[in-house]
Structures are given as C-alpha cells and as structure tokens.
Amino acid sequence: MNVCHYKCLPEKEENCCTKTTIIKLNPKTDSKSATELFEMQPTGHSPLHSHKTQHTILVLEGEGIIFDGEKSVPLHADEVVSIMANEPHQLKNTGKKVFKFLVINHSC
C-alpha cells in the first residue's frame, strides 16, 4: 500500500491537451488500464480524437463540454461520461475555473 498526495506524482510527459496537467494516478500500471487526473485550465482543451479502448470520465469540478465531432454536451461536477472504443471526442473547459476530471481507461 502506498499513500501520497496526488501532487507528489509525476505529471504525464506527453501532453496532448492545451493548458492541461495530466497525472497518472497508478503509475506502475500499463496505459491501457491507467487512471489519470486531468486539470484543464480555462480555455484549455483536448484535440478531437479517439482511442482503441473504452474509457469513463468522472467530472470532479468545474464545467466544460464534450464534443463528438457533431454535437456538444455540457459537463458539470459529478457527471459521468462513457466513451466507447473508437468514438471521437474532445473535451473543453468552458468555465472560469479549473475543469478537473478523472479518466478511467478500461483494458481489453
């Protein structure tokens, strides 16, 4: 067992998102089953992209949108998004505070 403050964990080196810090919360696992904390600053965003595996997003605080290439859906704290494998998606912070969310990747 290991207990530490999440700010003690290293930030993920490759950063696909603008104005966003990504921290892998279980650094000893492979990326297919990783849980990552995203802290997206105001105006921050990810590119429109997809993954080979399904993942789930849990919004912790702030507000943003998820865009699937055709429509945008607003997101707020305590909401959960299930994204299927190969489903296009983009996240954007639309608020004035940090948009913080967990991404739980599901391994195949």
VONU-987631 format. One record per residue (C-alpha): chain; z, x, y. Coordinates in nm, 3 decimals, padded with zeros to 5 digits. Each point is the difference from the previous one (the first is absolute). Layout:
BEGIN
{A, {Z, X, Y}}
...
end
This chain:
BEGIN
{A, {00.000, 00.000, 00.000}}
{A, {-00.081, 00.121, 00.348}}
{A, {00.106, -00.168, 00.324}}
{A, {-00.129, 00.106, 00.340}}
{A, {-00.112, -00.145, 00.331}}
{A, {-00.373, -00.073, -00.012}}
{A, {-00.057, 00.215, 00.311}}
{A, {00.099, 00.302, -00.216}}
{A, {-00.305, -00.053, -00.223}}
{A, {-00.321, 00.182, 00.095}}
{A, {-00.275, -00.192, 00.173}}
{A, {-00.317, -00.047, -00.202}}
{A, {-00.241, 00.278, 00.093}}
{A, {-00.327, -00.190, -00.001}}
{A, {00.020, -00.277, 00.256}}
{A, {-00.283, -00.248, -00.003}}
{A, {00.155, -00.218, 00.270}}
{A, {00.010, 00.034, 00.378}}
{A, {00.345, 00.033, 00.164}}
{A, {00.174, -00.041, -00.336}}
{A, {00.264, 00.191, -00.192}}
{A, {-00.013, -00.037, -00.380}}
{A, {00.294, 00.102, -00.219}}
{A, {-00.023, -00.002, -00.379}}
{A, {00.336, -00.139, -00.112}}
{A, {-00.029, 00.118, -00.361}}
{A, {-00.161, 00.344, 00.047}}
{A, {00.023, 00.105, -00.366}}
{A, {-00.223, -00.284, -00.125}}
{A, {-00.379, -00.002, -00.005}}
{A, {-00.184, -00.169, 00.286}}
{A, {-00.109, -00.293, -00.220}}
{A, {00.357, -00.127, -00.026}}
{A, {00.137, 00.126, 00.332}}
{A, {00.200, -00.201, 00.249}}
{A, {-00.076, 00.099, 00.358}}
{A, {00.161, -00.087, 00.332}}
{A, {-00.244, -00.044, 00.289}}
{A, {00.123, 00.015, 00.359}}
{A, {-00.296, -00.105, 00.214}}
{A, {00.041, 00.042, 00.374}}
{A, {-00.144, -00.249, 00.253}}
{A, {-00.384, -00.001, -00.016}}
{A, {00.019, 00.190, -00.332}}
{A, {-00.227, -00.106, -00.284}}
{A, {-00.150, 00.092, -00.334}}
{A, {-00.373, 00.009, -00.068}}
{A, {-00.162, -00.286, -00.189}}
{A, {00.027, 00.129, -00.357}}
{A, {00.074, -00.091, -00.362}}
{A, {00.181, 00.156, -00.297}}
{A, {-00.067, 00.010, -00.373}}
{A, {00.344, -00.146, -00.071}}
{A, {00.189, -00.309, 00.109}}
{A, {00.281, 00.038, 00.252}}
{A, {00.257, -00.209, 00.181}}
{A, {00.108, 00.023, 00.364}}
{A, {00.344, -00.109, 00.122}}
{A, {00.029, -00.023, 00.378}}
{A, {00.340, 00.128, 00.114}}
{A, {-00.025, -00.032, 00.376}}
{A, {-00.244, -00.045, 00.285}}
{A, {-00.323, -00.193, 00.003}}
{A, {-00.356, 00.070, -00.092}}
{A, {-00.307, -00.135, -00.171}}
{A, {-00.180, 00.057, -00.326}}
{A, {-00.380, -00.019, 00.018}}
{A, {-00.223, -00.039, -00.307}}
{A, {-00.331, 00.071, 00.174}}
{A, {-00.051, -00.366, 00.092}}
{A, {00.328, -00.153, 00.112}}
{A, {00.336, 00.115, 00.138}}
{A, {00.337, -00.134, -00.110}}
{A, {00.312, 00.061, 00.214}}
{A, {00.293, 00.178, -00.167}}
{A, {00.370, -00.010, 00.090}}
{A, {00.328, 00.131, -00.142}}
{A, {00.091, -00.116, -00.351}}
{A, {-00.359, -00.095, -00.096}}
{A, {-00.161, 00.130, -00.318}}
{A, {-00.371, 00.072, -00.051}}
{A, {-00.158, 00.049, -00.344}}
{A, {-00.321, 00.200, 00.012}}
{A, {-00.216, 00.002, -00.310}}
{A, {-00.181, 00.311, -00.124}}
{A, {-00.318, 00.073, 00.199}}
{A, {00.086, -00.267, 00.262}}
{A, {-00.093, 00.121, 00.352}}
{A, {00.286, 00.001, 00.251}}
{A, {00.109, 00.148, 00.331}}
{A, {00.342, -00.013, 00.164}}
{A, {00.058, 00.005, 00.377}}
{A, {00.312, -00.002, 00.215}}
{A, {-00.045, -00.281, 00.254}}
{A, {00.351, 00.019, 00.147}}
{A, {00.183, 00.213, 00.253}}
{A, {00.242, 00.150, -00.255}}
{A, {-00.041, 00.193, -00.325}}
{A, {-00.165, -00.195, -00.285}}
{A, {00.192, 00.114, -00.308}}
{A, {-00.103, -00.092, -00.354}}
{A, {00.033, 00.114, -00.360}}
{A, {-00.306, 00.047, -00.218}}
{A, {00.075, -00.027, -00.371}}
{A, {-00.287, 00.131, -00.211}}
{A, {-00.038, -00.145, -00.346}}
{A, {-00.116, 00.241, -00.268}}
{A, {-00.253, -00.119, -00.255}}
end
